[in-house]
Amino acid sequence: MKPKFIIIILSILFLGSGCATSMQIKDRCVVYDPKTRSYTAADKKIPPPKDILRVGEMLKYEIRWMGMTAGEATLWVKEVVNYEGRQAYHVISTVESNNIISKIYKVRDEVHTYIDCENFSSLRFEKHIREGGYKCDEAMEYDPESGIAIYRKADKKLAMTIPKDTQDALSCLFLYRIQDIEIGKSAFMNVNTDEKNWKLEIKALERQTVKVSNQGTFNSFVVEPLAKFKGVFIRKGKMQIWFSADERRLPLVVKSHVPVMGSIVVVLTNLE
């Protein structure tokens, strides 16, 4: 499964460089107490998430590339379905280039993941790529019990072994959102992408406040994905993601510089 434009965007869903009008970040994070009407330094411990996943949640983002608006992206927890006898969250992510960029390179990409409601491992990952003249439809089916995954693309079928609690290139983002987070510590997970198994580390760096246009100001925590694969989290270049430090764990902003493509920015613009 070769990573195309949408996989790069998935790795960046929520950025911020070249986006000063949409986002402001302060060095330290403080918390306002309405009872005392005062601000205090934020605790290192991040409050736990309230729910596993919120069905119906749709996050919309503006994509900025090299300082100009390039398109839109969405993350949508659409529904809970019965997948191969298991209850699963059906999550969809889309990326669309805007009219200006589409004249040069039109992008209409869509990715689906099916996440087991009980143990949160990935059951299926599929992507439908439409980029310029390139077209691709492929899927990876995971069987956590047997430890086998099946890759399908047209007439091609390939089986491979997978470790326990395997995540795909999109489900790992949602798994991180439900973790207990502590500044200075890392979360580890097994991720399957590019038809290979990888170990992903996501390190919580610090607390900050971030102001996102149209959405207000958030207490947030900043994380840095550390991985050797090219799927959701880029192998080359540095990337940081800002999550809201509340029970929703909203992906707010990401900063990244991708080799060849340069600076890409994705900022949250709407929450439904």
VEXDREN-2710 file (C-alpha; in Angstrom, 1 decimal):
% VEXDREN-2710
k/r/px/py/pz
1/MET/0.0/0.0/0.0
2/LYS/2.0/2.9/-1.2
3/PRO/1.3/6.1/0.7
4/LYS/-0.2/8.8/-1.5
5/PHE/-1.4/12.4/-0.8
6/ILE/-4.2/11.4/1.6
7/ILE/-1.8/9.4/3.9
8/ILE/0.4/12.4/4.1
9/ILE/-2.6/14.5/5.0
10/LEU/-3.7/12.0/7.6
11/SER/-0.3/12.3/9.2
12/ILE/-0.9/16.0/9.4
13/LEU/-4.6/16.3/10.2
14/PHE/-4.4/19.4/12.3
15/LEU/-1.3/21.5/11.7
16/GLY/0.0/24.9/12.0
17/SER/2.9/26.5/10.2
18/GLY/2.3/29.4/7.8
19/CYS/-1.0/29.9/9.5
20/ALA/-0.5/32.7/12.0
21/THR/-3.9/34.2/11.2
22/SER/-5.7/31.0/12.2
23/MET/-3.7/29.8/15.2
24/GLN/-1.7/31.3/18.1
25/ILE/0.3/29.3/20.5
26/LYS/1.6/30.3/23.9
27/ASP/4.6/28.8/25.6
28/ARG/2.9/27.8/28.8
29/CYS/-0.5/26.3/29.6
30/VAL/-2.6/27.7/32.4
31/VAL/-6.1/26.7/33.6
32/TYR/-8.8/29.2/34.6
33/ASP/-10.7/28.4/37.8
34/PRO/-14.2/30.1/37.6
35/LYS/-14.7/29.8/41.4
36/THR/-11.5/31.7/42.4
37/ARG/-11.5/33.7/39.1
38/SER/-7.8/33.0/38.8
39/TYR/-5.3/31.1/36.6
40/THR/-3.1/28.3/37.8
41/ALA/-0.4/26.2/36.1
42/ALA/-1.8/23.1/34.4
43/ASP/-1.1/19.7/36.0
44/LYS/1.2/17.3/34.2
45/LYS/-1.5/14.7/34.2
46/ILE/-4.0/15.0/31.3
47/PRO/-7.7/14.4/32.3
48/PRO/-8.9/11.0/31.0
49/PRO/-11.3/10.9/28.0
50/LYS/-15.0/10.7/28.7
51/ASP/-16.0/8.3/26.0
52/ILE/-14.3/5.7/23.7
53/LEU/-15.6/7.3/20.5
54/ARG/-18.4/9.7/19.9
55/VAL/-20.6/8.4/17.0
56/GLY/-21.5/11.3/14.7
57/GLU/-18.5/13.4/15.5
58/MET/-17.3/15.2/12.4
59/LEU/-14.1/17.3/12.4
60/LYS/-13.4/19.6/9.5
61/TYR/-10.0/21.0/8.6
62/GLU/-8.4/23.6/6.3
63/ILE/-5.3/22.3/4.6
64/ARG/-2.6/24.9/3.9
65/TRP/0.4/24.1/1.7
66/MET/3.4/26.3/1.5
67/GLY/1.4/29.1/3.1
68/MET/-1.7/29.0/0.8
69/THR/-5.0/27.3/1.2
70/ALA/-4.9/24.0/-0.7
71/GLY/-8.1/22.1/0.3
72/GLU/-10.2/20.5/3.0
73/ALA/-10.0/17.4/5.1
74/THR/-12.6/15.7/7.4
75/LEU/-12.6/13.0/10.1
76/TRP/-16.0/11.5/10.6
77/VAL/-17.0/8.8/13.2
78/LYS/-20.0/7.8/11.0
79/GLU/-21.6/4.8/12.8
80/VAL/-21.3/1.5/14.6
81/VAL/-21.8/-1.5/12.3
82/ASN/-21.6/-5.3/12.4
83/TYR/-18.4/-6.3/10.7
84/GLU/-17.7/-10.0/10.3
85/GLY/-19.7/-10.7/13.5
86/ARG/-18.0/-7.9/15.5
87/GLN/-19.4/-4.5/16.5
88/ALA/-17.1/-1.9/14.9
89/TYR/-16.8/1.9/14.7
90/HIS/-16.8/3.0/11.0
91/VAL/-14.6/6.0/10.7
92/ILE/-14.1/7.9/7.4
93/SER/-11.5/10.5/6.4
94/THR/-11.5/12.5/3.2
95/VAL/-9.2/15.0/1.5
96/GLU/-10.2/17.3/-1.3
97/SER/-8.1/19.9/-3.1
98/ASN/-9.7/23.3/-3.7
99/ASN/-10.6/24.7/-7.1
100/ILE/-7.3/26.4/-7.6
101/ILE/-5.1/23.4/-6.7
102/SER/-7.4/21.1/-8.6
103/LYS/-6.5/22.8/-11.8
104/ILE/-3.0/21.7/-11.2
105/TYR/-3.4/18.4/-9.3
106/LYS/-7.0/17.3/-8.4
107/VAL/-7.3/15.3/-5.2
108/ARG/-10.4/13.4/-4.1
109/ASP/-9.3/10.8/-1.6
110/GLU/-11.2/8.7/1.0
111/VAL/-10.0/6.4/3.7
112/HIS/-12.2/4.0/5.9
113/THR/-11.3/2.2/9.0
114/TYR/-13.4/-0.3/11.0
115/ILE/-12.3/-0.4/14.7
116/ASP/-13.4/-3.2/17.0
117/CYS/-15.7/-1.6/19.7
118/GLU/-14.5/-4.1/22.3
119/ASN/-10.7/-4.2/22.1
120/PHE/-10.2/-1.2/19.7
121/SER/-8.0/-3.1/17.3
122/SER/-8.4/-2.5/13.5
123/LEU/-10.6/-4.9/11.6
124/ARG/-10.4/-3.3/8.2
125/PHE/-8.6/-0.4/6.5
126/GLU/-9.4/0.7/2.9
127/LYS/-8.5/3.6/0.8
128/HIS/-9.8/5.0/-2.5
129/ILE/-7.3/7.3/-4.1
130/ARG/-8.1/9.8/-6.9
131/GLU/-5.1/12.0/-7.5
132/GLY/-4.5/13.6/-10.8
133/GLY/-4.5/10.8/-13.3
134/TYR/-3.8/8.2/-10.6
135/LYS/-6.5/5.9/-9.3
136/CYS/-6.3/3.2/-6.7
137/ASP/-8.6/1.1/-4.6
138/GLU/-7.1/-1.3/-2.0
139/ALA/-7.9/-2.7/1.4
140/MET/-6.3/-4.6/4.3
141/GLU/-8.5/-7.0/6.3
142/TYR/-7.3/-7.8/9.9
143/ASP/-8.2/-10.9/11.9
144/PRO/-7.0/-10.2/15.5
145/GLU/-7.8/-13.7/16.7
146/SER/-5.8/-15.6/14.1
147/GLY/-3.1/-12.9/13.8
148/ILE/-3.5/-12.8/10.0
149/ALA/-4.1/-9.8/7.7
150/ILE/-5.2/-10.1/4.0
151/TYR/-4.2/-7.3/1.6
152/ARG/-6.5/-6.9/-1.4
153/LYS/-6.0/-4.8/-4.5
154/ALA/-7.9/-5.7/-7.8
155/ASP/-6.9/-9.4/-8.4
156/LYS/-4.0/-9.3/-6.0
157/LYS/-4.3/-11.0/-2.6
158/LEU/-1.5/-11.3/0.0
159/ALA/-1.6/-12.8/3.5
160/MET/0.7/-11.7/6.3
161/THR/1.0/-12.2/10.1
162/ILE/0.2/-9.3/12.4
163/PRO/0.9/-8.7/16.1
164/LYS/-1.7/-8.4/18.8
165/ASP/-3.9/-5.3/18.9
166/THR/-2.7/-4.1/15.5
167/GLN/-3.7/-0.7/14.4
168/ASP/-3.9/0.7/10.8
169/ALA/-2.8/4.1/9.6
170/LEU/-5.9/5.9/10.8
171/SER/-7.2/3.9/13.8
172/CYS/-3.9/4.6/15.6
173/LEU/-4.9/8.2/15.8
174/PHE/-8.2/7.4/17.5
175/LEU/-6.5/4.9/19.8
176/TYR/-4.2/7.6/21.0
177/ARG/-7.2/9.9/21.8
178/ILE/-8.5/7.5/24.4
179/GLN/-5.1/6.9/26.2
180/ASP/-4.3/8.2/29.6
181/ILE/-1.7/10.9/28.8
182/GLU/1.1/12.2/31.0
183/ILE/3.6/14.8/29.9
184/GLY/7.1/13.4/29.3
185/LYS/5.9/9.8/28.8
186/SER/5.2/7.9/25.6
187/ALA/2.4/5.6/24.3
188/PHE/3.4/2.6/22.1
189/MET/1.3/0.7/19.6
190/ASN/1.6/-1.8/16.8
191/VAL/0.7/-0.4/13.4
192/ASN/0.4/-2.2/10.1
193/THR/0.9/-0.1/7.0
194/ASP/2.8/-0.4/3.7
195/GLU/2.1/-4.2/4.0
196/LYS/4.5/-4.3/7.0
197/ASN/4.3/-4.2/10.8
198/TRP/5.8/-1.3/12.7
199/LYS/6.2/-0.1/16.3
200/LEU/4.9/3.5/16.8
201/GLU/5.9/5.7/19.7
202/ILE/3.9/8.9/20.4
203/LYS/5.6/11.1/23.0
204/ALA/3.7/13.8/25.0
205/LEU/6.0/16.8/25.1
206/GLU/4.4/19.6/27.0
207/ARG/1.2/21.6/27.8
208/GLN/0.4/24.8/25.8
209/THR/-2.6/27.0/25.0
210/VAL/-3.6/27.3/21.4
211/LYS/-6.1/29.7/19.8
212/VAL/-7.8/28.3/16.7
213/SER/-9.9/30.7/14.6
214/ASN/-13.7/30.1/14.8
215/GLN/-13.2/27.6/17.6
216/GLY/-11.7/29.6/20.4
217/THR/-8.8/29.0/22.8
218/PHE/-7.9/25.5/24.1
219/ASN/-5.7/24.1/26.8
220/SER/-3.8/21.5/24.8
221/PHE/-1.0/19.0/25.0
222/VAL/1.7/18.7/22.3
223/VAL/2.8/15.3/21.1
224/GLU/5.5/14.1/18.7
225/PRO/5.0/10.8/16.7
226/LEU/8.2/8.8/16.4
227/ALA/8.1/6.1/13.8
228/LYS/10.1/4.4/11.0
229/PHE/7.2/4.1/8.6
230/LYS/5.6/6.3/6.0
231/GLY/2.0/5.9/6.8
232/VAL/0.1/8.2/9.0
233/PHE/3.2/9.5/10.7
234/ILE/5.9/10.6/8.4
235/ARG/9.3/8.9/8.7
236/LYS/11.3/11.9/7.6
237/GLY/10.9/15.4/9.0
238/LYS/9.5/16.5/12.3
239/MET/5.8/16.7/13.1
240/GLN/3.9/17.8/16.2
241/ILE/0.2/17.5/17.0
242/TRP/-1.9/19.6/19.4
243/PHE/-4.7/17.8/21.1
244/SER/-7.3/19.5/23.4
245/ALA/-6.4/18.7/27.0
246/ASP/-10.0/17.8/27.9
247/GLU/-12.2/14.7/27.7
248/ARG/-12.8/15.2/24.0
249/ARG/-9.1/15.0/23.0
250/LEU/-9.8/17.0/19.8
251/PRO/-7.0/17.0/17.2
252/LEU/-6.6/20.8/16.8
253/VAL/-3.4/21.6/15.0
254/VAL/-0.3/19.8/13.5
255/LYS/3.0/21.3/12.4
256/SER/5.0/19.4/9.8
257/HIS/7.5/19.8/7.1
258/VAL/7.4/16.9/4.6
259/PRO/10.4/16.3/2.3
260/VAL/9.7/17.3/-1.3
261/MET/6.2/18.6/-0.5
262/GLY/7.4/21.2/2.0
263/SER/5.3/22.8/4.7
264/ILE/1.8/21.4/5.1
265/VAL/-0.7/22.8/7.6
266/VAL/-4.1/21.5/8.7
267/VAL/-6.2/23.5/11.2
268/LEU/-9.5/22.6/12.8
269/THR/-12.3/24.8/11.3
270/ASN/-15.5/23.2/12.4
271/LEU/-16.8/20.6/14.9
272/GLU/-20.1/18.9/14.6
END
